[in-house]
Amino acid sequence: MLTQLPAGDWTLEAAAHLLNRAAFGGSPEEIQRLHSMGHAAAVRRLLNAGEDEDLFPAPEIEPMKVQGPRNDSMTPEELAERRKIMNAQARERTLEARLWWIQRMASKSYPAREKCVLFWHGHWATSIQKVNDPFFVLQQNQTLRAHAFGLFAPFAKEMSKDPAMIRYLDLNSSKVGHPNENFAREFMELFTLGEGHYSEEDIQEAARAFTGYRINPKTGGFFFSRKNHDAGAKKIFGKSGAFDGDATVDLIISQPECAEFLSAKIWNFYVGEKPASPMNQVLASEYRASGLKTGDFLERIFLSREFYSPKYRRRQIKSPVQWLIQTCKNLERPMPDPKTVHNSLDQLGQVLFAPPNVKGWDGGRAWISSSSLLLRYNLAGTLVRGGSDAAPDMEKILPEGTPPPQACELLAWRLFQAPMNPTLREKTLHLLEKNGNSQAGRRDIVHLLMSTPEFQLT
Amino acid sequence: MKHALHTRREFLRTSLLGGAISWTIPAFLERTFFTLDAMAADSAIQTATGKDGPILIVLQLAGGNDGLNTLVPFGDDAYFRARPTLAIPGGKTLRLTDHLGLHPKLVGLKSLHDEGHLAIVQGVGYPNPNRSHFRSTEIWHTASDSSVTEKYGWMGRYFDSCCKGEDPSIGVSIGSQPPQAFAAPEPRGISFSRPEQFRFDLKNASDRNAADDFFRSVNDFESGQMDGGSIGMLPGHADGEGDALDFLQRTSLDAVMSSDKVAEIIKRTRPGASYPSNRLADSLNLVARLIGGGMPTRVYYVAQGGYDTHSNQTGAHERLMAELDSSLSAFCADLKSQGNFDRVLLMSFSEFGRRVQENASGGTDHGAAAPLFVLGGKVRPGIYGAPPSLTQLHDGDIIHNIDFRSVYATVLSKWLNAPVEPVLKRSFPLLSFV
């Protein structure tokens, strides 16, 4: 089992590591506040922070189908026009939903839940590109949020009935006699067990159990079509019975590989490295011991000595979403305007509600190319200099007259939550001595420190 | 930075070859490092200036180009039956054979054909065609079977299997994002639509010179920072291959060097032909300057959008064909004046052709197989592939006679001199257009 972090190791650096990984980082003041709570209380605070739902009501988006019912007497021109309007609406609403979520991630004081929702979004990857209706992706996002820290079994059942998922993995055309295997296959391969832990027969039989899952066209919710469901006997993982979809989910997630697969994926997301086999066994038994309750499992991780091991600190490449939000928090500035947010994430390769495929984002090194790195460097300049009224307060970041050595410490802590390497420090000192007297000069230095390989890590 | 590459070579000679190195060399320098002894000074420069080696340009006609109105089968009555309002009469086409003519706006391509620099492969597609733009584009980019979702691109696999250790600008895509065709476990290739985007931007800095010095010194190992001494001092850094910081440092160096190179070329070169003013022409103009300026790039990727002609197709398609034709003509003239036309092979593709039967809105819906163009100084001209049937259709769509991966395999094997199987995962019959 995981071991507890000794109380003496709960340092400011440890608190920063926790805030960066469990959430989206913060200002020096926020790190200080988290640290002063003490380790256990800090973890509890992160995982149990009250929901400020009222501050962030989800945008009210209705299912697209309900908007303008198709009429059989429509001419081709009218149909084309209707399609055009609906596409434009869908684009606009998707953008709205995206910005709402980003704001939500950025604005809560301890957004550990939102970080976890981001994990599950990459796990149950579903894209607006095929789902084609912002109502469904937003509805799915709320489902992810409701179950993020909860038990995996009810979560998985809910996801099998999630309309966006039903559409994305073709469940809506799966019926008795003609089961579509897409969902059953991805459910085992990508959502629960990993490749090689099931047979083709398991997939075919499970696909029969998920037949009849439909979307209610009026409400946009789930609808079970009994006449399309295959109620016959199935044989899955060696067990026979007239399993329905829920029973099949239970059968699948009771396979021993499920806890191993999920715990490794969760660990990789938060720690930045796939666990080696012995570690994976430890994690799997922790996850099993929690009854596959993700919030409890995360609490065990965040309290563990292993999570704070020096070999994991400052080694994770920030995802574009992490980079953007953490940078704004580090600089204590608001999120940039919606267009900048959207275009940045688009060009950096992480468009929310549009993962590249059902495997989700590869993450890690795949975030970085020479083009995306230069883009990060240039975006950093935009965020430091602020645009209109959103420029960070330089007096807060680096008060005028701070002697260069102290200025180095302040900047290193704010931007890296770690000391600079000697060369970087020496260059920074030199530039501070030369240009640190002017506010514009200090802004340059902050931008330059963010335009480094080191700043891409957390 | 003009002499940066030279200085780096000196640095490599003096430091890296001389002593033990404790960190990974930037990816694209590995080859230089290991072959340095064997390399004469001038051949090293030749590699760096890219004055040899074949270049491939992939042009995507995005949206699904109407193949039937691009290469018009005017000899086939079925064409006129299916296209009562959209069909282009034989007399109006630019005739290539007794059965086939080019769209009337493709005058430049007709000249290229007549001078022997154009090949057309007809009936290109893949089994079980998918009519989604998104999915079919993905299939073309990844060269996968339509039943398989593959995340890495065919060019990415080519870079991976055949160009290890080469310059990161081995692939250049003109656009804001790298195409999926470039996707690889460790992505390579650069993408930008305007050269000034692919540049560390210090125009808002208060002291640009000081800022530039600083930036280079921490992102570029000329400064000596990356000599191994200070790396590893950052808390949490673990030694060994696969370290994230090391990877970032290499990529950052790659970015600085290739963006310097692009900027230097743009500063030094001028367009060698008069280009029309549209986005495709801008992209091709940029590509021509990068080729002329000596980028070590082997594959360029450009796109022209707007081909999704569901309604009122005639005028829109005419405009697209004219844009395509004038841009390609200027591009070829430019390459000829540079003396690089023989080094270049351009292939076009579209994610699908369009339905044979026109629709009720004066347009066409998503279809399947379609022709594609291959042009360049060394192309073996002609029309390849059997004429597709317009009466034996699959769900109203043309059935392909040539798998698009045969075209890829031909380009890989006969043009880029690369083995096919590591890239396409199996072999495909080769064509003879090169």
Interface residues (C-beta under 8 A of the other chain):
Chain A: E13 T75 P76 E77 A80 Q129 K130 G272 P310 K311 Y312 R313 R314 R315 Q316 I317 D346 Q347 G349 P356 N357 V358 K359 D362 G364 R365 A366 I368 S369 S370 S371 L373 L374 L375 Y377 N378 G381 R385 A418 P419 M420 N421 P422 T423 L424 K427 T428 L431 K434 N435 S438 A440 G441 R443 D444 I445 H447 L448 S451 T452 P453 E454 Q456 L457
Chain B: S132 F134 T149 K151 P168 S169 S176 Q177 P178 Q180 P185 E186 P187 R188 G189 I190 S191 F192 Q197 F198 R199 F200 D201 L202 N204 A205 S206 D207 A210 A211 F214 F215 S217 V218 N219 S223 Q225 S230 I231 M233 L234 P235 G236 H237 A238 D243 A244 L245 F247 L248 Q249 T251 S252 D254 A255 S258 S259 H310 S311 N359 A360 S361
